[in-house]
Amino acid sequence: MEVRNYETVFIVTPVLNEGQVQETVEKFTQVLKENSADILSTEAWGLRKLAYPIQKKTTGYYFCLEFTGSGNIVDVLELAYRRDERIIRFLTTVLDKHAVDYNRRRRNGEMNQQKAAKETEAVAQ
Amino acid sequence: MNKPVDTRKKYCRFKKNGIKYVDYKDPNFLLKFVNEQGRVLPRRLTGTSLKFQRKVTQAVAKARHLALMPYIADALK
């Protein structure tokens, strides 16, 4: 099957301690690795306030994984999410070529570089 | 008496700035396309082209699912 780029964001319940959160993330990266996925990046956004309460919780730990894989990898991953009560929300999306490029630039910190350059120029003058 | 006519032409900010991907992970950017109640603004107000309006609504929907943006709000801005 065709190899595709995916991105998955999930919210871990805020009642856990740091170690348990780390363990949860570890579990899902393991799920991906077992299904021969290549993990391109792991982003931890940290504890964030939710825009509306989910399961009576107003905060959550956000994590974002970007990976490439084929076959039924998303089914396996989402089944694992559903079976884990520590996950309160998740979203997996297929990335098109523009999204892949965007994510790469974001990772390398190329975003807003022109703006930053203009600002430093203004300061220099 | 006639009202003064606003001669500024509307434009699609995505086409003008060469933006090709609308990121659902950036709620601050998406806030430009919703009103104070959190509803998506129509194209006739923002000037966004149809191609990108579809992407914007998709991105807003994803951001709402992930609780990055509210479905309804009182005073968002």
N, CA and C atoms of all chains as a GROMACS GRO file, in nm:
protein
  606
    1MET      N    1   0.082  -0.122   0.000
    1MET     CA    2   0.000   0.000   0.000
    1MET      C    3   0.084   0.126   0.000
    2GLU      N    4   0.020   0.224  -0.041
    2GLU     CA    5   0.088   0.354  -0.054
    2GLU      C    6   0.129   0.410   0.083
    3VAL      N    7   0.247   0.466   0.087
    3VAL     CA    8   0.293   0.528   0.212
    3VAL      C    9   0.242   0.672   0.216
    4ARG      N   10   0.180   0.707   0.326
    4ARG     CA   11   0.124   0.841   0.338
    4ARG      C   12   0.181   0.912   0.459
    5ASN      N   13   0.170   1.045   0.457
    5ASN     CA   14   0.211   1.126   0.574
    5ASN      C   15   0.088   1.152   0.659
    6TYR      N   16   0.104   1.132   0.787
    6TYR     CA   17  -0.006   1.157   0.880
    6TYR      C   18   0.042   1.246   0.994
    7GLU      N   19  -0.057   1.303   1.059
    7GLU     CA   20  -0.028   1.383   1.178
    7GLU      C   21  -0.138   1.352   1.278
    8THR      N   22  -0.103   1.328   1.401
    8THR     CA   23  -0.204   1.298   1.501
    8THR      C   24  -0.183   1.384   1.624
    9VAL      N   25  -0.291   1.447   1.669
    9VAL     CA   26  -0.288   1.528   1.791
    9VAL      C   27  -0.378   1.458   1.892
   10PHE      N   28  -0.330   1.442   2.016
   10PHE     CA   29  -0.418   1.385   2.117
   10PHE      C   30  -0.405   1.460   2.249
   11ILE      N   31  -0.510   1.454   2.327
   11ILE     CA   32  -0.513   1.526   2.455
   11ILE      C   33  -0.517   1.422   2.566
   12VAL      N   34  -0.418   1.430   2.656
   12VAL     CA   35  -0.408   1.337   2.769
   12VAL      C   36  -0.472   1.404   2.890
   13THR      N   37  -0.547   1.326   2.967
   13THR     CA   38  -0.618   1.380   3.083
   13THR      C   39  -0.521   1.446   3.183
   14PRO      N   40  -0.561   1.559   3.241
   14PRO     CA   41  -0.469   1.633   3.327
   14PRO      C   42  -0.453   1.576   3.467
   15VAL      N   43  -0.526   1.469   3.501
   15VAL     CA   44  -0.517   1.417   3.637
   15VAL      C   45  -0.390   1.335   3.662
   16LEU      N   46  -0.315   1.303   3.556
   16LEU     CA   47  -0.195   1.221   3.572
   16LEU      C   48  -0.077   1.306   3.616
   17ASN      N   49   0.026   1.239   3.673
   17ASN     CA   50   0.151   1.310   3.702
   17ASN      C   51   0.244   1.299   3.580
   18GLU      N   52   0.356   1.372   3.590
   18GLU     CA   53   0.447   1.383   3.474
   18GLU      C   54   0.488   1.246   3.420
   19GLY      N   55   0.523   1.155   3.512
   19GLY     CA   56   0.571   1.023   3.473
   19GLY      C   57   0.466   0.945   3.396
   20GLN      N   58   0.342   0.952   3.446
   20GLN     CA   59   0.232   0.878   3.382
   20GLN      C   60   0.202   0.934   3.244
   21VAL      N   61   0.213   1.068   3.230
   21VAL     CA   62   0.190   1.131   3.099
   21VAL      C   63   0.295   1.080   3.000
   22GLN      N   64   0.420   1.080   3.045
   22GLN     CA   65   0.531   1.036   2.960
   22GLN      C   66   0.509   0.892   2.916
   23GLU      N   67   0.463   0.810   3.012
   23GLU     CA   68   0.438   0.668   2.986
   23GLU      C   69   0.331   0.652   2.876
   24THR      N   70   0.225   0.736   2.885
   24THR     CA   71   0.117   0.731   2.787
   24THR      C   72   0.168   0.761   2.647
   25VAL      N   73   0.248   0.868   2.636
   25VAL     CA   74   0.301   0.908   2.506
   25VAL      C   75   0.390   0.797   2.452
   26GLU      N   76   0.471   0.741   2.542
   26GLU     CA   77   0.561   0.632   2.505
   26GLU      C   78   0.483   0.515   2.444
   27LYS      N   79   0.368   0.486   2.507
   27LYS     CA   80   0.285   0.374   2.463
   27LYS      C   81   0.242   0.392   2.318
   28PHE      N   82   0.201   0.516   2.283
   28PHE     CA   83   0.149   0.538   2.148
   28PHE      C   84   0.260   0.545   2.044
   29THR      N   85   0.376   0.596   2.084
   29THR     CA   86   0.488   0.592   1.989
   29THR      C   87   0.528   0.447   1.964
   30GLN      N   88   0.515   0.364   2.069
   30GLN     CA   89   0.545   0.221   2.056
   30GLN      C   90   0.448   0.154   1.959
   31VAL      N   91   0.318   0.191   1.973
   31VAL     CA   92   0.215   0.136   1.884
   31VAL      C   93   0.251   0.166   1.739
   32LEU      N   94   0.296   0.291   1.714
   32LEU     CA   95   0.332   0.331   1.578
   32LEU      C   96   0.453   0.252   1.529
   33LYS      N   97   0.552   0.240   1.617
   33LYS     CA   98   0.676   0.173   1.577
   33LYS      C   99   0.651   0.026   1.544
   34GLU      N  100   0.562  -0.037   1.624
   34GLU     CA  101   0.532  -0.178   1.601
   34GLU      C  102   0.466  -0.200   1.466
   35ASN      N  103   0.399  -0.094   1.415
   35ASN     CA  104   0.334  -0.106   1.285
   35ASN      C  105   0.419  -0.045   1.174
   36SER      N  106   0.548  -0.046   1.198
   36SER     CA  107   0.650  -0.001   1.103
   36SER      C  108   0.623   0.139   1.047
   37ALA      N  109   0.593   0.233   1.140
   37ALA     CA  110   0.579   0.372   1.100
   37ALA      C  111   0.709   0.446   1.129
   38ASP      N  112   0.735   0.548   1.049
   38ASP     CA  113   0.849   0.635   1.072
   38ASP      C  114   0.799   0.759   1.144
   39ILE      N  115   0.845   0.782   1.267
   39ILE     CA  116   0.800   0.901   1.339
   39ILE      C  117   0.892   1.017   1.303
   40LEU      N  118   0.834   1.120   1.241
   40LEU     CA  119   0.915   1.233   1.194
   40LEU      C  120   0.937   1.334   1.304
   41SER      N  121   0.835   1.354   1.387
   41SER     CA  122   0.852   1.451   1.495
   41SER      C  123   0.754   1.424   1.607
   42THR      N  124   0.793   1.460   1.728
   42THR     CA  125   0.706   1.452   1.844
   42THR      C  126   0.707   1.590   1.909
   43GLU      N  127   0.589   1.645   1.921
   43GLU     CA  128   0.580   1.778   1.980
   43GLU      C  129   0.495   1.771   2.104
   44ALA      N  130   0.544   1.828   2.214
   44ALA     CA  131   0.463   1.838   2.336
   44ALA      C  132   0.425   1.983   2.353
   45TRP      N  133   0.296   2.010   2.349
   45TRP     CA  134   0.250   2.149   2.365
   45TRP      C  135   0.232   2.182   2.511
   46GLY      N  136   0.236   2.079   2.597
   46GLY     CA  137   0.223   2.100   2.740
   46GLY      C  138   0.078   2.109   2.786
   47LEU      N  139   0.062   2.150   2.912
   47LEU     CA  140  -0.072   2.162   2.970
   47LEU      C  141  -0.138   2.288   2.918
   48ARG      N  142  -0.250   2.272   2.847
   48ARG     CA  143  -0.320   2.387   2.789
   48ARG      C  144  -0.463   2.392   2.839
   49LYS      N  145  -0.518   2.510   2.837
   49LYS     CA  146  -0.658   2.527   2.873
   49LYS      C  147  -0.742   2.488   2.752
   50LEU      N  148  -0.849   2.412   2.775
   50LEU     CA  149  -0.938   2.374   2.666
   50LEU      C  150  -1.038   2.487   2.640
   51ALA      N  151  -1.082   2.499   2.516
   51ALA     CA  152  -1.177   2.604   2.481
   51ALA      C  153  -1.315   2.576   2.540
   52TYR      N  154  -1.341   2.449   2.569
   52TYR     CA  155  -1.467   2.410   2.634
   52TYR      C  156  -1.438   2.282   2.712
   53PRO      N  157  -1.512   2.253   2.819
   53PRO     CA  158  -1.479   2.135   2.899
   53PRO      C  159  -1.507   2.005   2.824
   54ILE      N  160  -1.415   1.908   2.838
   54ILE     CA  161  -1.433   1.774   2.784
   54ILE      C  162  -1.426   1.678   2.902
   55GLN      N  163  -1.525   1.595   2.918
   55GLN     CA  164  -1.534   1.502   3.033
   55GLN      C  165  -1.511   1.576   3.164
   56LYS      N  166  -1.572   1.693   3.176
   56LYS     CA  167  -1.567   1.778   3.295
   56LYS      C  168  -1.425   1.825   3.330
   57LYS      N  169  -1.336   1.822   3.231
   57LYS     CA  170  -1.200   1.871   3.254
   57LYS      C  171  -1.178   1.996   3.170
   58THR      N  172  -1.109   2.094   3.230
   58THR     CA  173  -1.091   2.220   3.158
   58THR      C  174  -0.948   2.237   3.105
   59THR      N  175  -0.857   2.145   3.139
   59THR     CA  176  -0.721   2.151   3.086
   59THR      C  177  -0.681   2.013   3.033
   60GLY      N  178  -0.570   2.009   2.962
   60GLY     CA  179  -0.523   1.880   2.911
   60GLY      C  180  -0.382   1.893   2.856
   61TYR      N  181  -0.309   1.780   2.854
   61TYR     CA  182  -0.175   1.777   2.795
   61TYR      C  183  -0.189   1.747   2.646
   62TYR      N  184  -0.140   1.837   2.562
   62TYR     CA  185  -0.149   1.817   2.416
   62TYR      C  186  -0.019   1.757   2.364
   63PHE      N  187  -0.033   1.660   2.273
   63PHE     CA  188   0.083   1.604   2.205
   63PHE      C  189   0.053   1.592   2.057
   64CYS      N  190   0.156   1.611   1.976
   64CYS     CA  191   0.138   1.607   1.831
   64CYS      C  192   0.248   1.520   1.772
   65LEU      N  193   0.210   1.414   1.701
   65LEU     CA  194   0.307   1.326   1.636
   65LEU      C  195   0.290   1.335   1.486
   66GLU      N  196   0.402   1.343   1.414
   66GLU     CA  197   0.395   1.337   1.268
   66GLU      C  198   0.465   1.210   1.225
   67PHE      N  199   0.401   1.131   1.140
   67PHE     CA  200   0.461   1.003   1.101
   67PHE      C  201   0.421   0.965   0.959
   68THR      N  202   0.497   0.873   0.903
   68THR     CA  203   0.461   0.817   0.773
   68THR      C  204   0.432   0.669   0.793
   69GLY      N  205   0.334   0.620   0.721
   69GLY     CA  206   0.301   0.479   0.734
   69GLY      C  207   0.209   0.436   0.624
   70SER      N  208   0.178   0.308   0.620
   70SER     CA  209   0.089   0.258   0.517
   70SER      C  210  -0.006   0.157   0.578
   71GLY      N  211  -0.102   0.112   0.498
   71GLY     CA  212  -0.194   0.010   0.544
   71GLY      C  213  -0.293   0.063   0.645
   72ASN      N  214  -0.326  -0.023   0.743
   72ASN     CA  215  -0.432   0.014   0.836
   72ASN      C  216  -0.375   0.075   0.965
   73ILE      N  217  -0.264   0.148   0.950
   73ILE     CA  218  -0.195   0.201   1.068
   73ILE      C  219  -0.283   0.295   1.149
   74VAL      N  220  -0.367   0.375   1.079
   74VAL     CA  221  -0.452   0.471   1.150
   74VAL      C  222  -0.559   0.397   1.230
   75ASP      N  223  -0.613   0.288   1.172
   75ASP     CA  224  -0.714   0.209   1.244
   75ASP      C  225  -0.657   0.155   1.374
   76VAL      N  226  -0.534   0.102   1.365
   76VAL     CA  227  -0.470   0.044   1.482
   76VAL      C  228  -0.448   0.150   1.589
   77LEU      N  229  -0.398   0.265   1.544
   77LEU     CA  230  -0.368   0.374   1.637
   77LEU      C  231  -0.496   0.425   1.703
   78GLU      N  232  -0.600   0.444   1.624
   78GLU     CA  233  -0.723   0.502   1.680
   78GLU      C  234  -0.794   0.402   1.770
   79LEU      N  235  -0.781   0.273   1.740
   79LEU     CA  236  -0.838   0.172   1.830
   79LEU      C  237  -0.767   0.178   1.965
   80ALA      N  238  -0.635   0.197   1.960
   80ALA     CA  239  -0.557   0.209   2.085
   80ALA      C  240  -0.600   0.333   2.163
   81TYR      N  241  -0.627   0.442   2.091
   81TYR     CA  242  -0.675   0.566   2.157
   81TYR      C  243  -0.807   0.539   2.228
   82ARG      N  244  -0.899   0.474   2.157
   82ARG     CA  245  -1.033   0.453   2.211
   82ARG      C  246  -1.032   0.363   2.332
   83ARG      N  247  -0.935   0.271   2.336
   83ARG     CA  248  -0.932   0.176   2.446
   83ARG      C  249  -0.862   0.235   2.568
   84ASP      N  250  -0.800   0.350   2.552
   84ASP     CA  251  -0.722   0.409   2.661
   84ASP      C  252  -0.801   0.524   2.722
   85GLU      N  253  -0.839   0.509   2.849
   85GLU     CA  254  -0.922   0.615   2.909
   85GLU      C  255  -0.842   0.738   2.948
   86ARG      N  256  -0.710   0.732   2.936
   86ARG     CA  257  -0.628   0.851   2.965
   86ARG      C  258  -0.635   0.953   2.852
   87ILE      N  259  -0.680   0.908   2.732
   87ILE     CA  260  -0.692   0.998   2.617
   87ILE      C  261  -0.833   1.056   2.616
   88ILE      N  262  -0.845   1.190   2.623
   88ILE     CA  263  -0.979   1.247   2.624
   88ILE      C  264  -1.022   1.296   2.485
   89ARG      N  265  -0.929   1.318   2.393
   89ARG     CA  266  -0.966   1.361   2.258
   89ARG      C  267  -0.848   1.332   2.165
   90PHE      N  268  -0.877   1.298   2.039
   90PHE     CA  269  -0.768   1.278   1.943
   90PHE      C  270  -0.816   1.314   1.804
   91LEU      N  271  -0.722   1.343   1.716
   91LEU     CA  272  -0.753   1.373   1.576
   91LEU      C  273  -0.635   1.331   1.490
   92THR      N  274  -0.661   1.249   1.389
   92THR     CA  275  -0.556   1.208   1.296
   92THR      C  276  -0.591   1.263   1.158
   93THR      N  277  -0.495   1.324   1.091
   93THR     CA  278  -0.521   1.378   0.958
   93THR      C  279  -0.414   1.332   0.860
   94VAL      N  280  -0.456   1.314   0.736
   94VAL     CA  281  -0.362   1.287   0.628
   94VAL      C  282  -0.305   1.421   0.583
   95LEU      N  283  -0.175   1.426   0.558
   95LEU     CA  284  -0.113   1.551   0.517
   95LEU      C  285  -0.089   1.550   0.367
   96ASP      N  286  -0.125   1.660   0.300
   96ASP     CA  287  -0.090   1.671   0.158
   96ASP      C  288   0.049   1.734   0.147
   97LYS      N  289   0.096   1.756   0.024
   97LYS     CA  290   0.235   1.800   0.007
   97LYS      C  291   0.258   1.939   0.068
   98HIS      N  292   0.152   2.024   0.062
   98HIS     CA  293   0.168   2.157   0.120
   98HIS      C  294   0.182   2.149   0.272
   99ALA      N  295   0.104   2.058   0.332
   99ALA     CA  296   0.108   2.043   0.477
   99ALA      C  297   0.242   1.988   0.522
  100VAL      N  298   0.296   1.892   0.446
  100VAL     CA  299   0.426   1.834   0.480
  100VAL      C  300   0.533   1.943   0.477
  101ASP      N  301   0.527   2.025   0.372
  101ASP     CA  302   0.622   2.134   0.357
  101ASP      C  303   0.608   2.234   0.471
  102TYR      N  304   0.482   2.266   0.504
  102TYR     CA  305   0.453   2.361   0.612
  102TYR      C  306   0.511   2.311   0.743
  103ASN      N  307   0.487   2.181   0.774
  103ASN     CA  308   0.535   2.124   0.900
  103ASN      C  309   0.687   2.123   0.907
  104ARG      N  310   0.750   2.095   0.792
  104ARG     CA  311   0.896   2.092   0.789
  104ARG      C  312   0.951   2.231   0.820
  105ARG      N  313   0.889   2.333   0.757
  105ARG     CA  314   0.936   2.470   0.780
  105ARG      C  315   0.912   2.512   0.924
  106ARG      N  316   0.799   2.467   0.981
  106ARG     CA  317   0.767   2.502   1.118
  106ARG      C  318   0.868   2.438   1.215
  107ARG      N  319   0.903   2.312   1.185
  107ARG     CA  320   1.001   2.242   1.269
  107ARG      C  321   1.135   2.311   1.267
  108ASN      N  322   1.176   2.354   1.145
  108ASN     CA  323   1.307   2.417   1.131
  108ASN      C  324   1.308   2.562   1.174
  109GLY      N  325   1.194   2.611   1.221
  109GLY     CA  326   1.188   2.749   1.270
  109GLY      C  327   1.200   2.850   1.158
  110GLU      N  328   1.148   2.815   1.038
  110GLU     CA  329   1.157   2.910   0.927
  110GLU      C  330   1.037   3.003   0.922
  111MET      N  331   0.939   2.978   1.011
  111MET     CA  332   0.819   3.060   1.011
  111MET      C  333   0.849   3.199   1.068
  112ASN      N  334   0.783   3.298   1.012
  112ASN     CA  335   0.795   3.436   1.060
  112ASN      C  336   0.939   3.486   1.059
  113GLN      N  337   1.024   3.422   0.976
  113GLN     CA  338   1.162   3.465   0.972
  113GLN      C  339   1.174   3.603   0.906
  114GLN      N  340   1.091   3.624   0.802
  114GLN     CA  341   1.097   3.753   0.733
  114GLN      C  342   1.056   3.864   0.828
  115LYS      N  343   0.951   3.834   0.907
  115LYS     CA  344   0.904   3.933   1.003
  115LYS      C  345   1.013   3.964   1.105
  116ALA      N  346   1.076   3.856   1.155
  116ALA     CA  347   1.181   3.872   1.255
  116ALA      C  348   1.299   3.949   1.196
  117ALA      N  349   1.331   3.920   1.069
  117ALA     CA  350   1.443   3.988   1.004
  117ALA      C  351   1.414   4.138   0.992
  118LYS      N  352   1.289   4.168   0.956
  118LYS     CA  353   1.249   4.308   0.943
  118LYS      C  354   1.262   4.380   1.077
  119GLU      N  355   1.223   4.309   1.183
  119GLU     CA  356   1.229   4.370   1.316
  119GLU      C  357   1.372   4.398   1.357
  120THR      N  358   1.463   4.303   1.331
  120THR     CA  359   1.603   4.324   1.368
  120THR      C  360   1.662   4.438   1.286
  121GLU      N  361   1.618   4.447   1.159
  121GLU     CA  362   1.663   4.556   1.074
  121GLU      C  363   1.620   4.690   1.132
  122ALA      N  364   1.494   4.694   1.174
  122ALA     CA  365   1.439   4.817   1.231
  122ALA      C  366   1.515   4.857   1.356
  123VAL      N  367   1.550   4.755   1.437
  123VAL     CA  368   1.624   4.783   1.561
  123VAL      C  369   1.763   4.837   1.526
  124ALA      N  370   1.826   4.776   1.423
  124ALA     CA  371   1.961   4.818   1.384
  124ALA      C  372   1.962   4.963   1.335
  125GLN      N  373   1.853   4.999   1.264
  125GLN     CA  374   1.848   5.137   1.216
  125GLN      C  375   1.814   5.230   1.330
  126MET      N  376  -2.846   6.236  -0.049
  126MET     CA  377  -2.704   6.238  -0.084
  126MET      C  378  -2.647   6.097  -0.084
  127ASN      N  379  -2.559   6.073  -0.181
  127ASN     CA  380  -2.500   5.939  -0.188
  127ASN      C  381  -2.396   5.919  -0.079
  128LYS      N  382  -2.388   5.796  -0.032
  128LYS     CA  383  -2.283   5.764   0.066
  128LYS      C  384  -2.150   5.755  -0.006
  129PRO      N  385  -2.038   5.792   0.062
  129PRO     CA  386  -1.908   5.776  -0.004
  129PRO      C  387  -1.880   5.629  -0.032
  130VAL      N  388  -1.836   5.599  -0.154
  130VAL     CA  389  -1.814   5.460  -0.193
  130VAL      C  390  -1.676   5.415  -0.147
  131ASP      N  391  -1.671   5.298  -0.084
  131ASP     CA  392  -1.543   5.241  -0.042
  131ASP      C  393  -1.478   5.177  -0.164
  132THR      N  394  -1.366   5.232  -0.206
  132THR     CA  395  -1.305   5.184  -0.331
  132THR      C  396  -1.204   5.073  -0.308
  133ARG      N  397  -1.177   5.038  -0.180
  133ARG     CA  398  -1.078   4.932  -0.159
  133ARG      C  399  -1.132   4.800  -0.212
  134LYS      N  400  -1.046   4.732  -0.287
  134LYS     CA  401  -1.090   4.606  -0.346
  134LYS      C  402  -1.063   4.494  -0.248
  135LYS      N  403  -1.159   4.400  -0.237
  135LYS     CA  404  -1.137   4.284  -0.151
  135LYS      C  405  -1.040   4.190  -0.220
  136TYR      N  406  -0.963   4.118  -0.139
  136TYR     CA  407  -0.872   4.021  -0.199
  136TYR      C  408  -0.862   3.899  -0.107
  137CYS      N  409  -0.814   3.792  -0.166
  137CYS     CA  410  -0.794   3.670  -0.087
  137CYS      C  411  -0.655   3.673  -0.028
  138ARG      N  412  -0.648   3.673   0.103
  138ARG     CA  413  -0.516   3.689   0.166
  138ARG      C  414  -0.426   3.567   0.144
  139PHE      N  415  -0.486   3.451   0.114
  139PHE     CA  416  -0.404   3.332   0.092
  139PHE      C  417  -0.335   3.340  -0.043
  140LYS      N  418  -0.414   3.384  -0.144
  140LYS     CA  419  -0.356   3.395  -0.278
  140LYS      C  420  -0.252   3.507  -0.281
  141LYS      N  421  -0.282   3.616  -0.212
  141LYS     CA  422  -0.192   3.730  -0.216
  141LYS      C  423  -0.058   3.700  -0.147
  142ASN      N  424  -0.067   3.630  -0.033
  142ASN     CA  425   0.055   3.604   0.043
  142ASN      C  426   0.120   3.470   0.012
  143GLY      N  427   0.061   3.396  -0.081
  143GLY     CA  428   0.121   3.268  -0.119
  143GLY      C  429   0.111   3.161  -0.011
  144ILE      N  430   0.006   3.167   0.071
  144ILE     CA  431  -0.014   3.065   0.175
  144ILE      C  432  -0.085   2.946   0.110
  145LYS      N  433  -0.028   2.827   0.128
  145LYS     CA  434  -0.086   2.711   0.060
  145LYS      C  435  -0.154   2.615   0.155
  146TYR      N  436  -0.124   2.627   0.284
  146TYR     CA  437  -0.179   2.532   0.379
  146TYR      C  438  -0.240   2.608   0.496
  147VAL      N  439  -0.363   2.577   0.529
  147VAL     CA  440  -0.429   2.642   0.642
  147VAL      C  441  -0.413   2.550   0.763
  148ASP      N  442  -0.343   2.596   0.864
  148ASP     CA  443  -0.307   2.511   0.977
  148ASP      C  444  -0.416   2.516   1.084
  149TYR      N  445  -0.470   2.397   1.116
  149TYR     CA  446  -0.573   2.392   1.221
  149TYR      C  447  -0.512   2.403   1.359
  150LYS      N  448  -0.379   2.389   1.370
  150LYS     CA  449  -0.313   2.393   1.499
  150LYS      C  450  -0.284   2.535   1.546
  151ASP      N  451  -0.319   2.634   1.463
  151ASP     CA  452  -0.288   2.773   1.494
  151ASP      C  453  -0.419   2.851   1.516
  152PRO      N  454  -0.479   2.841   1.636
  152PRO     CA  455  -0.610   2.904   1.656
  152PRO      C  456  -0.607   3.057   1.645
  153ASN      N  457  -0.492   3.116   1.676
  153ASN     CA  458  -0.486   3.263   1.670
  153ASN      C  459  -0.504   3.314   1.528
  154PHE      N  460  -0.451   3.236   1.430
  154PHE     CA  461  -0.468   3.275   1.290
  154PHE      C  462  -0.613   3.256   1.247
  155LEU      N  463  -0.673   3.144   1.290
  155LEU     CA  464  -0.810   3.114   1.250
  155LEU      C  465  -0.911   3.211   1.309
  156LEU      N  466  -0.872   3.279   1.419
  156LEU     CA  467  -0.962   3.376   1.482
  156LEU      C  468  -0.999   3.489   1.387
  157LYS      N  469  -0.915   3.512   1.284
  157LYS     CA  470  -0.943   3.619   1.188
  157LYS      C  471  -1.063   3.587   1.101
  158PHE      N  472  -1.103   3.459   1.098
  158PHE     CA  473  -1.211   3.419   1.007
  158PHE      C  474  -1.341   3.387   1.080
  159VAL      N  475  -1.348   3.419   1.209
  159VAL     CA  476  -1.473   3.396   1.283
  159VAL      C  477  -1.516   3.526   1.349
  160ASN      N  478  -1.646   3.535   1.379
  160ASN     CA  479  -1.694   3.656   1.447
  160ASN      C  480  -1.682   3.638   1.599
  161GLU      N  481  -1.736   3.733   1.673
  161GLU     CA  482  -1.718   3.731   1.819
  161GLU      C  483  -1.784   3.610   1.884
  162GLN      N  484  -1.887   3.557   1.818
  162GLN     CA  485  -1.954   3.440   1.874
  162GLN      C  486  -1.883   3.310   1.834
  163GLY      N  487  -1.781   3.321   1.752
  163GLY     CA  488  -1.709   3.201   1.710
  163GLY      C  489  -1.762   3.139   1.582
  164ARG      N  490  -1.855   3.209   1.513
  164ARG     CA  491  -1.908   3.156   1.386
  164ARG      C  492  -1.818   3.196   1.270
  165VAL      N  493  -1.810   3.109   1.170
  165VAL     CA  494  -1.723   3.135   1.056
  165VAL      C  495  -1.782   3.250   0.973
  166LEU      N  496  -1.698   3.346   0.936
  166LEU     CA  497  -1.743   3.460   0.855
  166LEU      C  498  -1.758   3.418   0.710
  167PRO      N  499  -1.856   3.475   0.639
  167PRO     CA  500  -1.874   3.440   0.498
  167PRO      C  501  -1.767   3.502   0.410
  168ARG      N  502  -1.756   3.447   0.290
  168ARG     CA  503  -1.656   3.496   0.195
  168ARG      C  504  -1.681   3.639   0.153
  169ARG      N  505  -1.810   3.678   0.152
  169ARG     CA  506  -1.840   3.812   0.105
  169ARG      C  507  -1.787   3.917   0.201
  170LEU      N  508  -1.757   3.878   0.325
  170LEU     CA  509  -1.699   3.975   0.419
  170LEU      C  510  -1.547   3.969   0.420
  171THR      N  511  -1.490   3.848   0.415
  171THR     CA  512  -1.346   3.837   0.428
  171THR      C  513  -1.273   3.844   0.294
  172GLY      N  514  -1.343   3.814   0.184
  172GLY     CA  515  -1.279   3.819   0.054
  172GLY      C  516  -1.201   3.693   0.018
  173THR      N  517  -1.203   3.594   0.106
  173THR     CA  518  -1.130   3.469   0.081
  173THR      C  519  -1.186   3.398  -0.043
  174SER      N  520  -1.098   3.340  -0.123
  174SER     CA  521  -1.143   3.269  -0.242
  174SER      C  522  -1.209   3.138  -0.201
  175LEU      N  523  -1.290   3.084  -0.292
  175LEU     CA  524  -1.367   2.964  -0.258
  175LEU      C  525  -1.276   2.848  -0.218
  176LYS      N  526  -1.166   2.832  -0.292
  176LYS     CA  527  -1.072   2.724  -0.264
  176LYS      C  528  -1.023   2.729  -0.120
  177PHE      N  529  -0.990   2.850  -0.074
  177PHE     CA  530  -0.936   2.860   0.060
  177PHE      C  531  -1.044   2.871   0.166
  178GLN      N  532  -1.163   2.919   0.129
  178GLN     CA  533  -1.272   2.923   0.226
  178GLN      C  534  -1.306   2.781   0.272
  179ARG      N  535  -1.303   2.687   0.176
  179ARG     CA  536  -1.329   2.548   0.213
  179ARG      C  537  -1.224   2.497   0.310
  180LYS      N  538  -1.097   2.536   0.285
  180LYS     CA  539  -0.989   2.492   0.374
  180LYS      C  540  -1.001   2.556   0.511
  181VAL      N  541  -1.044   2.683   0.512
  181VAL     CA  542  -1.059   2.753   0.639
  181VAL      C  543  -1.168   2.686   0.723
  182THR      N  544  -1.283   2.655   0.662
  182THR     CA  545  -1.390   2.594   0.741
  182THR      C  546  -1.347   2.457   0.794
  183GLN      N  547  -1.273   2.381   0.712
  183GLN     CA  548  -1.222   2.252   0.757
  183GLN      C  549  -1.130   2.269   0.877
  184ALA      N  550  -1.039   2.369   0.866
  184ALA     CA  551  -0.942   2.392   0.973
  184ALA      C  552  -1.013   2.435   1.100
  185VAL      N  553  -1.117   2.520   1.087
  185VAL     CA  554  -1.191   2.564   1.205
  185VAL      C  555  -1.260   2.444   1.270
  186ALA      N  556  -1.317   2.356   1.186
  186ALA     CA  557  -1.384   2.239   1.239
  186ALA      C  558  -1.287   2.150   1.318
  187LYS      N  559  -1.166   2.133   1.265
  187LYS     CA  560  -1.066   2.050   1.333
  187LYS      C  561  -1.022   2.116   1.463
  188ALA      N  562  -1.001   2.247   1.458
  188ALA     CA  563  -0.957   2.319   1.578
  188ALA      C  564  -1.064   2.311   1.686
  189ARG      N  565  -1.193   2.313   1.646
  189ARG     CA  566  -1.300   2.303   1.745
  189ARG      C  567  -1.304   2.165   1.808
  190HIS      N  568  -1.283   2.062   1.725
  190HIS     CA  569  -1.283   1.925   1.776
  190HIS      C  570  -1.176   1.907   1.882
  191LEU      N  571  -1.060   1.970   1.861
  191LEU     CA  572  -0.948   1.955   1.954
  191LEU      C  573  -0.952   2.059   2.067
  192ALA      N  574  -1.064   2.130   2.081
  192ALA     CA  575  -1.082   2.229   2.188
  192ALA      C  576  -0.976   2.338   2.183
  193LEU      N  577  -0.926   2.367   2.062
  193LEU     CA  578  -0.836   2.481   2.047
  193LEU      C  579  -0.918   2.608   2.025
  194MET      N  580  -1.040   2.589   1.970
  194MET     CA  581  -1.133   2.700   1.948
  194MET      C  582  -1.269   2.659   2.001
  195PRO      N  583  -1.348   2.754   2.050
  195PRO     CA  584  -1.481   2.719   2.100
  195PRO      C  585  -1.582   2.702   1.987
  196TYR      N  586  -1.685   2.622   2.011
  196TYR     CA  587  -1.795   2.612   1.915
  196TYR      C  588  -1.881   2.738   1.924
  197ILE      N  589  -1.912   2.777   2.047
  197ILE     CA  590  -1.985   2.902   2.067
  197ILE      C  591  -1.916   2.981   2.178
  198ALA      N  592  -1.922   3.113   2.166
  198ALA     CA  593  -1.855   3.197   2.266
  198ALA      C  594  -1.937   3.324   2.286
  199ASP      N  595  -1.909   3.394   2.392
  199ASP     CA  596  -1.979   3.521   2.418
  199ASP      C  597  -1.903   3.637   2.356
  200ALA      N  598  -1.778   3.652   2.396
  200ALA     CA  599  -1.696   3.762   2.344
  200ALA      C  600  -1.556   3.709   2.320
  201LEU      N  601  -1.534   3.667   2.194
  201LEU     CA  602  -1.408   3.601   2.161
  201LEU      C  603  -1.296   3.702   2.142
  202LYS      N  604  -1.333   3.820   2.088
  202LYS     CA  605  -1.228   3.917   2.056
  202LYS      C  606  -1.231   4.036   2.150
   0.00000   0.00000   0.00000
